[in-house]
Amino acid sequence: MISEEQAKQHIRELLEFIGEDPTRTGLQDTPDRMIRMFGEMFRGYDPAQAPKVTTFPNGQDGIIYDDMVVDCGPFYSVCEHHCRTFFGDYWFAYLPNPKGRILGLSKIGRVVDYCAARLQVQERLVHDVVEMLTEALGTENPPLGMALMMRGRHMCKESRGVRKSGVMTSTYLTGSFRTNAQTRNEFLSYIDKSGNV
C-alpha cells in the first residue's frame, strides 16, 4: 500500500500528464483535496465505516408484520471501468418473515450508500446491497424475499465515448419476488407510481 504523500505525488503526475501545471495557484491544493474526497467517496472499502444494520424481532411490539415493506431514494457511485460517476434512484422491498426480524428503515439507505462507495458496476451493486441486508436479518428465519431495482445515469456513457443520455436499470430479486408474479408485480407497481430518474 502506498502512502498518502505518494498518492498525492501520483495525482500531481496525472495533472502533468493531461497538460496541467500542478504548481499553479488553483491546483496546488488539489492533490490534498482529492485525497480527502477519495476517503469520503470510497469509504465502502473500510469495514470500520460499514453501517450497523439494526434489526428488531418481528412481533416484539405486538404486531407481526409480513406485508411488503418498500423504501426508495437516491444513490451515487463510481464506475470501475472509467472512474466516472453514475447515479440515480433505488427501490428496495422485502417481505419480513413472521418468525424473523424487521430491518430498521433508515439502515436500508445507509447500506445502499456504503455499498455504492466503492468502484462499482450497477449489476454488482444491486447484489451487494441485497446480500448485506439479507445477512443482517440472519439465516434462522430469513425474509420471504427481497427486491432491489436501481435506475442510473452513467457519466462514462453521457460525457465520453458515445455521449448519449439514457438510464440503465438493474434488478436483483430473491425469494417470493423471484418466484411469485403477483408479489413481483406489486413491487413494480410502486416503482411505476414513483417515477424515473
BAZA-520843 format. One line per field, with one value per residue: x, y, z of N, C-alpha, C in turn; residue in three letters; chain. Coordinates in steps of 0.1 Angstrom, whole numbers. Layout:
% BAZA-520843
n.u <- [X_...]
n.v <- [Y_...]
n.w <- [Z_...]
ca.u <- [X_...]
ca.v <- [Y_...]
ca.w <- [Z_...]
c.u <- [X_...]
c.v <- [Y_...]
c.w <- [Z_...]
residu <- [Ala_...]
chaine <- [A_...]
***
This chain:
% BAZA-520843
n.u <- [8_5_18_1_13_27_5_-5_15_13_-11_-3_14_-5_-19_0_3_-21_-15_-15_-3_8_17_6_-14_-42_-42_-25_-34_-50_-42_-43_-70_-82_-74_-87_-113_-114_-113_-138_-156_-150_-154_-165_-147_-137_-141_-146_-162_-186_-221_-240_-264_-294_-318_-350_-369_-396_-428_-423_-434_-460_-472_-472_-456_-460_-463_-455_-426_-414_-388_-373_-350_-322_-291_-255_-226_-194_-181_-163_-149_-142_-139_-159_-187_-218_-253_-285_-318_-330_-351_-362_-375_-389_-401_-410_-402_-426_-416_-391_-369_-371_-361_-344_-356_-341_-317_-315_-310_-285_-270_-272_-257_-232_-224_-223_-202_-177_-155_-176_-199_-232_-247_-234_-237_-265_-266_-247_-260_-284_-274_-260_-281_-297_-280_-278_-303_-302_-300_-316_-345_-350_-359_-389_-385_-366_-362_-346_-343_-324_-321_-300_-281_-252_-222_-199_-210_-225_-208_-185_-171_-198_-215_-243_-274_-293_-309_-299_-312_-311_-318_-323_-337_-350_-363_-398_-402_-389_-401_-429_-453_-473_-464_-440_-451_-466_-445_-432_-453_-452_-429_-436_-454_-439_-421_-393_-357]
n.v <- [-12_22_54_83_106_96_90_116_126_111_120_146_140_129_152_167_149_154_178_200_223_214_231_255_282_276_248_239_229_208_180_173_179_160_136_137_137_112_96_100_93_67_52_28_7_5_-15_-6_16_5_4_-2_-25_-22_-44_-58_-80_-96_-88_-79_-57_-64_-65_-86_-84_-91_-81_-63_-43_-12_8_38_59_82_72_72_65_52_43_14_11_34_53_72_90_74_76_77_65_42_14_-5_-35_-57_-88_-94_-122_-138_-150_-140_-112_-76_-50_-20_10_32_21_9_28_36_12_10_34_28_4_15_31_24_15_5_-16_-13_-37_-53_-38_-39_-66_-66_-49_-62_-86_-78_-68_-91_-107_-93_-98_-124_-161_-179_-175_-164_-135_-135_-128_-106_-75_-54_-26_-6_24_41_69_71_86_78_70_92_115_110_89_74_94_97_102_84_58_32_2_-20_-51_-71_-100_-119_-149_-148_-126_-134_-158_-155_-141_-122_-110_-98_-81_-63_-50_-38_-21_-1_13_22_41_60_72_81_83]
n.w <- [0_-8_5_18_9_-13_-29_-34_-49_-72_-81_-88_-109_-127_-133_-146_-168_-182_-192_-175_-150_-120_-101_-102_-89_-86_-85_-66_-41_-49_-50_-22_-16_-33_-22_3_-6_-19_4_14_-8_-13_10_13_12_36_63_89_86_79_79_110_109_122_136_144_165_149_157_183_193_195_171_143_114_80_55_25_27_16_3_-9_-27_-35_-51_-54_-72_-84_-115_-122_-146_-159_-140_-136_-125_-116_-111_-95_-88_-63_-56_-30_-16_8_22_53_75_94_117_119_117_117_96_105_92_83_79_55_34_43_39_11_5_16_2_-24_-22_-35_-62_-87_-106_-118_-119_-100_-77_-70_-61_-40_-21_-15_-5_18_34_37_51_75_85_93_92_104_104_76_55_35_10_-11_-29_-53_-72_-94_-111_-131_-143_-163_-163_-177_-201_-209_-209_-222_-248_-264_-258_-251_-236_-212_-193_-172_-160_-133_-116_-87_-75_-49_-33_-28_-45_-68_-75_-74_-93_-87_-64_-73_-93_-76_-63_-86_-93_-73_-81_-106_-99_-86_-103_-125_-129]
ca.u <- [0_13_15_-8_22_29_-8_-6_25_7_-21_4_18_-16_-22_10_0_-31_-11_-16_9_3_23_-1_-22_-55_-40_-15_-40_-58_-39_-48_-85_-86_-72_-98_-125_-114_-116_-153_-163_-146_-154_-171_-136_-133_-150_-149_-173_-198_-232_-246_-278_-303_-330_-359_-377_-409_-438_-419_-444_-474_-477_-464_-457_-455_-466_-443_-420_-408_-381_-367_-341_-311_-278_-243_-214_-183_-180_-150_-143_-137_-139_-169_-199_-231_-262_-299_-327_-332_-363_-360_-386_-387_-413_-404_-406_-433_-408_-378_-366_-375_-350_-346_-358_-331_-305_-315_-303_-271_-263_-270_-246_-219_-220_-221_-190_-166_-156_-187_-208_-245_-251_-229_-242_-278_-263_-241_-269_-294_-267_-257_-293_-301_-271_-282_-316_-299_-303_-325_-358_-347_-370_-395_-380_-361_-361_-339_-342_-317_-321_-289_-274_-238_-214_-190_-217_-230_-198_-174_-175_-209_-221_-257_-281_-301_-310_-297_-320_-306_-326_-319_-349_-349_-375_-411_-401_-384_-409_-443_-455_-481_-455_-432_-459_-469_-433_-431_-463_-447_-419_-443_-461_-429_-414_-380_-346]
ca.v <- [0_34_64_94_115_90_92_130_128_105_130_157_134_129_166_170_141_160_191_210_227_212_241_268_285_269_234_235_221_198_166_171_178_148_125_138_133_98_90_100_87_53_47_14_-2_5_-22_2_25_-2_7_-12_-26_-25_-53_-60_-92_-94_-90_-75_-46_-69_-66_-94_-78_-99_-75_-58_-30_-6_20_43_71_83_66_78_56_55_32_9_10_47_62_83_89_70_80_76_61_28_10_-17_-41_-71_-94_-100_-135_-136_-155_-135_-99_-65_-40_-6_15_41_14_5_38_35_1_14_43_21_-5_23_39_16_14_-4_-17_-13_-50_-59_-30_-44_-78_-62_-43_-72_-96_-73_-67_-104_-112_-86_-104_-137_-172_-188_-172_-153_-128_-143_-123_-92_-70_-41_-21_7_31_51_76_68_97_72_69_105_126_105_77_75_107_96_101_72_52_18_-5_-33_-56_-84_-105_-132_-155_-146_-116_-141_-169_-152_-129_-112_-102_-90_-70_-53_-42_-29_-10_11_20_29_53_70_79_77_92]
ca.w <- [0_-9_15_13_1_-26_-37_-38_-60_-84_-86_-95_-122_-136_-137_-157_-179_-191_-197_-165_-142_-107_-91_-103_-77_-85_-84_-56_-30_-55_-45_-9_-17_-39_-12_13_-14_-21_16_16_-18_-13_23_12_13_50_71_101_83_75_89_118_105_133_133_156_164_143_167_197_198_195_157_135_101_70_43_18_31_4_6_-21_-25_-45_-49_-61_-72_-94_-124_-121_-159_-163_-128_-138_-116_-120_-100_-99_-77_-60_-49_-23_-9_13_29_66_79_107_128_118_122_109_94_108_79_79_76_41_27_47_32_-3_4_19_-10_-36_-20_-40_-76_-89_-117_-112_-117_-88_-66_-65_-54_-27_-11_-10_3_31_42_40_61_87_91_98_84_111_98_67_49_25_-3_-12_-43_-54_-86_-95_-124_-130_-154_-162_-170_-186_-213_-213_-210_-230_-257_-272_-254_-252_-223_-210_-179_-171_-150_-128_-106_-81_-68_-42_-27_-34_-56_-80_-78_-74_-103_-81_-55_-82_-99_-66_-62_-97_-93_-65_-89_-117_-93_-80_-114_-130_-126]
c.u <- [9_9_6_1_25_17_-9_4_20_-3_-14_9_7_-20_-12_7_-11_-27_-12_-3_4_8_15_-11_-34_-54_-31_-21_-49_-55_-44_-63_-89_-85_-83_-111_-126_-118_-131_-160_-161_-146_-160_-160_-132_-143_-154_-160_-186_-209_-236_-260_-287_-315_-337_-366_-391_-419_-435_-428_-458_-480_-467_-466_-451_-459_-454_-439_-412_-401_-374_-359_-331_-299_-267_-232_-204_-181_-165_-142_-136_-136_-147_-181_-211_-241_-276_-308_-327_-346_-361_-373_-382_-400_-407_-410_-413_-425_-394_-376_-370_-363_-354_-346_-347_-318_-304_-307_-288_-263_-262_-258_-233_-215_-217_-208_-177_-166_-166_-191_-222_-251_-246_-235_-255_-276_-257_-250_-278_-287_-264_-269_-298_-293_-275_-295_-314_-305_-313_-340_-356_-360_-376_-391_-375_-360_-354_-338_-334_-318_-310_-285_-259_-230_-203_-196_-221_-220_-186_-179_-187_-216_-236_-263_-289_-300_-308_-305_-313_-315_-320_-331_-345_-362_-388_-411_-397_-395_-424_-446_-463_-473_-446_-439_-463_-457_-431_-441_-459_-437_-426_-449_-451_-421_-400_-369_-347]
c.v <- [12_44_75_104_110_92_106_132_122_114_141_152_133_142_170_162_147_173_202_212_225_222_254_270_277_254_229_226_210_184_163_170_165_136_125_133_118_90_89_92_71_46_32_3_-4_-2_-14_12_18_1_-5_-13_-31_-34_-55_-73_-89_-97_-85_-64_-51_-70_-75_-89_-87_-94_-68_-44_-25_7_25_55_71_75_73_68_60_42_27_9_23_57_74_80_82_72_78_73_46_26_-4_-22_-54_-75_-100_-113_-132_-141_-149_-121_-89_-55_-26_2_24_34_9_15_38_24_4_24_37_12_3_31_31_18_2_-6_-19_-27_-57_-51_-36_-57_-75_-58_-54_-83_-91_-72_-81_-110_-106_-93_-118_-149_-181_-187_-161_-146_-137_-139_-109_-88_-56_-38_-8_12_42_57_75_79_91_71_83_116_122_94_81_89_107_95_88_67_37_13_-18_-38_-68_-88_-118_-137_-152_-136_-123_-151_-166_-139_-118_-104_-93_-78_-59_-44_-33_-18_2_19_28_42_64_77_74_86_105]
c.w <- [0_2_9_5_-12_-35_-42_-50_-73_-90_-94_-108_-132_-141_-148_-169_-188_-196_-188_-157_-127_-96_-92_-92_-75_-82_-73_-45_-36_-50_-31_-8_-23_-29_-2_6_-16_-8_19_5_-18_1_24_13_28_59_84_99_78_85_97_115_117_128_146_154_159_154_181_202_197_181_149_120_90_56_37_25_19_8_-7_-18_-36_-41_-58_-60_-82_-102_-124_-135_-163_-152_-130_-129_-123_-108_-105_-86_-75_-54_-43_-16_-3_20_42_69_93_119_128_124_112_108_99_95_74_74_61_32_30_41_18_-4_6_7_-22_-34_-23_-55_-79_-103_-111_-110_-104_-76_-61_-57_-40_-17_-6_-1_17_40_46_51_75_94_96_89_91_105_88_61_38_11_-2_-27_-43_-69_-85_-109_-123_-143_-152_-170_-179_-200_-218_-216_-218_-240_-265_-270_-256_-238_-223_-196_-180_-159_-146_-117_-100_-72_-61_-37_-35_-46_-69_-84_-80_-82_-96_-71_-63_-88_-89_-64_-73_-98_-84_-73_-100_-111_-89_-91_-116_-125_-133]
residu <- [Met_Ile_Ser_Glu_Glu_Gln_Ala_Lys_Gln_His_Ile_Arg_Glu_Leu_Leu_Glu_Phe_Ile_Gly_Glu_Asp_Pro_Thr_Arg_Thr_Gly_Leu_Gln_Asp_Thr_Pro_Asp_Arg_Met_Ile_Arg_Met_Phe_Gly_Glu_Met_Phe_Arg_Gly_Tyr_Asp_Pro_Ala_Gln_Ala_Pro_Lys_Val_Thr_Thr_Phe_Pro_Asn_Gly_Gln_Asp_Gly_Ile_Ile_Tyr_Asp_Asp_Met_Val_Val_Asp_Cys_Gly_Pro_Phe_Tyr_Ser_Val_Cys_Glu_His_His_Cys_Arg_Thr_Phe_Phe_Gly_Asp_Tyr_Trp_Phe_Ala_Tyr_Leu_Pro_Asn_Pro_Lys_Gly_Arg_Ile_Leu_Gly_Leu_Ser_Lys_Ile_Gly_Arg_Val_Val_Asp_Tyr_Cys_Ala_Ala_Arg_Leu_Gln_Val_Gln_Glu_Arg_Leu_Val_His_Asp_Val_Val_Glu_Met_Leu_Thr_Glu_Ala_Leu_Gly_Thr_Glu_Asn_Pro_Pro_Leu_Gly_Met_Ala_Leu_Met_Met_Arg_Gly_Arg_His_Met_Cys_Lys_Glu_Ser_Arg_Gly_Val_Arg_Lys_Ser_Gly_Val_Met_Thr_Ser_Thr_Tyr_Leu_Thr_Gly_Ser_Phe_Arg_Thr_Asn_Ala_Gln_Thr_Arg_Asn_Glu_Phe_Leu_Ser_Tyr_Ile_Asp_Lys_Ser_Gly_Asn_Val]
chaine <- [A_A_A_A_A_A_A_A_A_A_A_A_A_A_A_A_A_A_A_A_A_A_A_A_A_A_A_A_A_A_A_A_A_A_A_A_A_A_A_A_A_A_A_A_A_A_A_A_A_A_A_A_A_A_A_A_A_A_A_A_A_A_A_A_A_A_A_A_A_A_A_A_A_A_A_A_A_A_A_A_A_A_A_A_A_A_A_A_A_A_A_A_A_A_A_A_A_A_A_A_A_A_A_A_A_A_A_A_A_A_A_A_A_A_A_A_A_A_A_A_A_A_A_A_A_A_A_A_A_A_A_A_A_A_A_A_A_A_A_A_A_A_A_A_A_A_A_A_A_A_A_A_A_A_A_A_A_A_A_A_A_A_A_A_A_A_A_A_A_A_A_A_A_A_A_A_A_A_A_A_A_A_A_A_A_A_A_A_A_A_A_A_A_A_A_A_A]
***
